[in-house]
Amino acid sequence: MQPLIDHARSFREQSTARPEEFARLAHGQAPQVLFITCSDSRVVPALITGARPGELFELRTAGNIVPPYAGARPTGEAATIEYAVEVLGVTDIVVCGHSHCGAVTALVRDDDLTAVPAVRDWFAHAAARPEGEAQDPTVAEAVKNHLLAQLLRLRSYPCVEARLAAGLVRLHGWFYEVHTGAVQAHDVHSDTFRAL
């Protein structure tokens, strides 16, 4: 924890060296991208994309799960998506899965999660169990299938559905390899993942 505290203390000094950049942030935000990814500490959206403060609106969930839309029972995830689309007017939404994902591994292996009931119940939102090899430590195929299911789920959100129909938002599926730093994007025309 101490290195993080030390950096937080010195961060203010760094920010005063670029006062105009940080002062601009006080006037609001206008990100163009909603970046939905896993809570995994190895996935750092700003590091992967090179985004500066104010450029990404992030939603992080265990397993980058987009829960089913339930208008009568709002969720933090639905509120974040709706705010990004309706209020901030993001033009692109990225759902980013990653290699070595513990959530997808647990889903593929059908792990017994009775000791962690909140995790078990959250994983029930994942849609169908993703297909892929449980023996593969990267669970790459399963993660890709899983993130495509989450993209499909995202399309069912009324705000996303309306913006897609109007051509005001684009959806992207990304796969990040934690062991190489490589990013692949889903190509809807060939239904394959290709290097960015």
Secondary structure as GFF3:
##gff-version 3
##sequence-region A 1 196
A	DSSP	alpha_helix	2	16	.	.	.	ID=ss1
A	DSSP	alpha_helix	19	25	.	.	.	ID=ss2
A	DSSP	beta_strand	33	38	.	.	.	ID=ss3
A	DSSP	alpha_helix	45	49	.	.	.	ID=ss4
A	DSSP	beta_strand	56	61	.	.	.	ID=ss5
A	DSSP	three_ten_helix	62	64	.	.	.	ID=ss6
A	DSSP	alpha_helix	76	82	.	.	.	ID=ss7
A	DSSP	pi_helix	83	87	.	.	.	ID=ss8
A	DSSP	beta_strand	92	98	.	.	.	ID=ss9
A	DSSP	alpha_helix	102	109	.	.	.	ID=ss10
A	DSSP	alpha_helix	117	123	.	.	.	ID=ss11
A	DSSP	three_ten_helix	124	126	.	.	.	ID=ss12
A	DSSP	alpha_helix	140	155	.	.	.	ID=ss13
A	DSSP	alpha_helix	158	165	.	.	.	ID=ss14
A	DSSP	beta_strand	170	176	.	.	.	ID=ss15
A	DSSP	beta_strand	183	187	.	.	.	ID=ss16
A	DSSP	beta_strand	192	195	.	.	.	ID=ss17
###
